[in-house]
Each structure stands twice: as structure tokens, then as C-alpha cells.
Amino acid sequence: MGGYLQQLWRELDIGGLTSWLERILAVLLSLTIHESAHGFAAYALGDETARARSRISLNPLHHIDWLGLAMMLFAGFGWAKPVPVDPRNFRDPQRGMGLTALAGPVSNLLLTVLALLLARLIYAFAPSNALWVALFGFLAQVLAPLSLGLGLFNLLPIPPLDGAKVLGLVLPETLYFRIMRYERYGFFILLALVFFNVGGNALSRAITFVYSILVNIIF
């Protein structure tokens, strides 16, 4: 029995397991920062709903929807628990919702930049050993592109994604609310787009383009 278990251990794909663990960690970090940014923006604009429900937190358990997390890991498309926001507490509800929505993707861009900056410091100053090489790879090749992808995906102007609410910063009120009337159907539209890979190549090119620019600037 012991020999059989040892053989199973030797045959276990440690590299593949490590890659999955890195991806899970990157997803948790990206989603947690994203959702906390929504809550913090709402709080800064006068709405304490998210703060009262512990949604301005770096604890991922406060934000994770387990089905959404599994979908993101296995299908590349997922979600977290919606951050509770009461637009009645904003001085200008449409503008407040737009800024609150924009905070999520902006936080992902900042996280991407921070990850690349840390990777640059490791590249310049850290000793060349397995630990630092692994950390460099996680920051530059896993966390940075995943966080960037999450931010850009959420900027798509399709309800219930953040991009639809960001439109409230530039569109007239009547047109904005006409679009938001279809929010209840947006999730099914997104599922169809992902399932049939409509626009997926364009989004991938956009992520690669922005990522390449940031890498060229930082490195």
C-alpha cells in the first residue's frame, strides 16, 4: 500500500497543481480588491451600506460567491457577491453609481501596475533562486494579466457589468435608464456571449495590448 501511494505521489502533476493554486490566489486577490473598491467608493460618496455589511474588507470570504468563483476558474467567466449600494444616499444618484462602478475596474488596473512594479523590483534586486523566480512569475504572469482582464471585462457596457453603470457618467439620464431597464436580461446575454465566444478574441487582444504597454513602461 505504501509503495502504491508513493507511486501516485510521484505521478502527481505538481506543476499543474501549483498553477491552479496560483490562479485561485490571483482570482481571490483580484475579486477582493475589486469589490472592496466598489464599497469604498460608495462610502466616500456618502453611502455607508457596504461598510455596514462588512464589504469594505480584504477578507475574500466577505465577497466570494462560490458558484461564481468556480465559473471563473473553470470557464473564465464568473462573479462575486454584488456590493450593496443605496443610490438614494448619493447627492447625484446617477453620477454616484457611475463612480462607484468605475472604482472596481480602476482598482484592478492599479493592482496590475502594483504587481508589475513588484515583479520589476524582484527582477532587479532579488537573488536568483526558485522562490523569487516563482514569486516573479506569479506577479507578472498570473496576477497582473488576470486582474487586468477582470477590469477590462467589467468595463463592457452590458448590464449588470460595471461598464453599463459607468455610462451614467456620460449619457443623458433618460437614455441611461432606458439601457438599465434591460439589466435583468444582461446576465443571460453575457452567458450567451461567453458560450459562443462573441467578442472574446477582441477582448483578449485588448488585454494583451494594454498588458504589453504596461510591461514596456515598467520593464
C-alpha positions in Angstrom: 0.0 0.0 0.0 2.8 2.4 0.9 4.6 1.8 -2.4 1.3 2.4 -4.3 0.8 5.8 -2.5 4.4 6.7 -3.2 3.9 6.0 -6.9 0.7 8.1 -7.0 2.6 11.0 -5.4 5.4 10.8 -7.9 2.9 10.8 -10.8 1.1 13.7 -9.4 1.5 16.8 -11.6 2.9 19.2 -9.0 3.5 21.9 -11.7 -0.2 21.7 -12.7 -1.3 21.8 -9.1 0.9 24.8 -8.4 -0.6 26.6 -11.4 -4.1 26.1 -10.1 -3.2 27.3 -6.7 -1.6 30.4 -8.2 -4.7 31.1 -10.3 -7.0 30.7 -7.3 -5.0 33.1 -5.3 -4.9 35.6 -8.1 -8.7 35.4 -8.6 -9.3 35.9 -4.8 -7.0 38.9 -4.7 -8.4 40.5 -7.9 -12.1 40.0 -6.9 -11.5 41.1 -3.3 -9.8 44.3 -4.3 -12.4 44.9 -7.0 -15.4 44.5 -4.7 -13.8 46.4 -1.8 -13.1 49.3 -4.2 -16.8 49.5 -5.0 -17.7 49.6 -1.3 -15.1 52.2 -0.5 -16.1 54.5 -3.4 -19.8 54.3 -2.3 -18.7 55.1 1.3 -16.6 58.1 0.1 -19.6 59.4 -1.9 -21.9 59.2 1.2 -23.4 55.7 1.2 -22.5 53.5 4.2 -24.4 50.4 3.1 -21.4 48.4 2.0 -19.4 49.4 5.1 -22.2 48.4 7.4 -22.3 45.0 5.8 -18.5 44.4 6.0 -18.0 44.7 2.3 -15.1 47.1 2.6 -12.8 44.3 3.6 -9.7 42.4 2.4 -11.2 39.2 3.6 -12.2 37.4 0.5 -14.9 35.4 2.3 -16.9 38.6 2.6 -17.1 38.9 -1.2 -16.9 35.4 -2.8 -19.8 33.8 -4.4 -18.7 30.2 -4.6 -20.5 29.3 -7.8 -19.2 32.5 -9.4 -15.6 31.6 -8.2 -15.9 28.1 -9.7 -17.1 29.5 -13.0 -14.3 32.0 -13.2 -11.7 29.3 -12.5 -13.1 26.7 -15.0 -14.9 28.8 -17.5 -13.0 32.1 -17.4 -16.3 34.0 -16.6 -17.6 34.4 -13.1 -18.8 36.9 -10.5 -18.7 37.8 -6.8 -21.4 38.8 -4.4 -22.9 42.2 -5.5 -21.8 45.1 -3.3 -25.0 46.6 -1.7 -25.3 50.2 -2.7 -28.2 52.6 -2.0 -28.1 55.4 -4.6 -30.5 57.5 -2.6 -27.6 58.3 -0.3 -25.7 59.9 -3.2 -26.0 63.6 -3.9 -26.3 62.8 -7.6 -27.5 59.1 -7.8 -26.6 58.6 -11.4 -23.1 60.1 -11.1 -22.6 58.3 -7.7 -23.5 54.9 -9.2 -21.2 55.6 -12.2 -18.2 56.5 -10.0 -18.9 53.6 -7.7 -19.0 51.2 -10.6 -15.8 52.7 -12.2 -13.9 52.2 -8.9 -13.8 48.4 -9.4 -12.1 48.3 -12.8 -9.7 51.1 -11.8 -8.7 49.1 -8.7 -7.9 46.2 -11.0 -5.7 48.4 -13.2 -3.9 49.7 -10.1 -3.4 46.1 -8.8 -2.0 45.1 -12.2 0.5 48.0 -12.1 1.5 47.2 -8.5 2.1 43.5 -9.4 4.3 44.5 -12.3 6.2 47.0 -10.2 6.9 44.4 -7.5 7.9 42.0 -10.3 10.3 44.6 -11.6 11.9 45.0 -8.2 12.3 41.3 -7.9 13.9 41.2 -11.3 16.3 44.0 -10.4 17.3 43.2 -6.8 16.2 39.7 -5.7 18.6 36.8 -5.7 18.1 34.2 -8.4 16.6 31.3 -6.6 13.4 29.2 -7.0 11.4 31.2 -4.5 11.9 34.6 -6.1 11.5 33.2 -9.6 8.2 31.7 -8.6 7.1 34.9 -7.0 8.1 36.9 -10.1 6.1 34.5 -12.3 3.0 34.8 -10.1 3.1 38.6 -10.1 4.0 39.2 -13.7 2.4 36.3 -15.5 -0.6 35.3 -13.3 -1.9 38.1 -11.1 -1.2 41.1 -13.4 -2.9 39.8 -16.6 -5.8 38.2 -14.6 -6.5 41.4 -12.7 -6.2 43.4 -15.9 -8.6 41.0 -17.7 -11.1 41.3 -14.9 -11.0 45.1 -15.0 -11.4 45.3 -18.8 -14.1 42.7 -18.9 -16.1 44.7 -16.4 -15.9 47.8 -18.5 -18.0 46.2 -21.2 -21.2 48.3 -21.3 -23.6 45.4 -20.8 -25.7 45.3 -17.6 -25.0 44.2 -15.0 -21.3 44.8 -15.6 -19.7 47.9 -14.2 -19.4 49.4 -17.7 -23.1 49.8 -18.0 -23.3 51.9 -14.9 -20.2 53.9 -15.9 -22.2 55.1 -18.9 -24.2 57.1 -16.4 -21.2 59.5 -16.2 -21.6 60.5 -19.9 -25.1 59.6 -21.0 -28.3 61.7 -20.5 -30.5 60.4 -17.7 -33.3 59.3 -20.0 -31.0 57.2 -22.2 -29.1 55.8 -19.3 -32.2 54.5 -17.5 -33.5 53.1 -20.8 -30.4 51.0 -21.0 -30.6 49.9 -17.4 -34.1 48.6 -17.9 -32.6 45.6 -19.6 -30.3 44.8 -16.6 -32.4 41.8 -15.7 -31.5 40.2 -19.1 -27.9 41.2 -19.1 -26.7 38.1 -17.3 -28.2 35.8 -19.9 -26.7 37.9 -22.7 -23.3 37.6 -21.1 -23.7 33.8 -20.8 -24.6 33.6 -24.5 -21.6 35.8 -25.5 -19.2 33.7 -23.5 -20.6 30.4 -24.6 -20.5 31.4 -28.3 -17.2 33.3 -27.8 -18.6 36.5 -29.3 -16.1 39.3 -28.8 -13.7 37.0 -26.9 -10.9 37.5 -29.4 -11.3 41.3 -29.3 -11.2 41.3 -25.5 -8.1 39.1 -25.5 -6.4 41.4 -27.9 -7.3 44.4 -25.7 -5.9 42.7 -22.6 -2.7 41.8 -24.5 -2.3 45.3 -25.9 -2.7 47.1 -22.5 -0.5 44.5 -20.7 2.2 44.9 -23.3 2.2 48.7 -22.9 2.4 48.4 -19.1 5.3 45.8 -19.3 7.2 48.1 -21.7 6.8 51.1 -19.4 7.7 49.3 -16.2 10.4 47.0 -17.5 
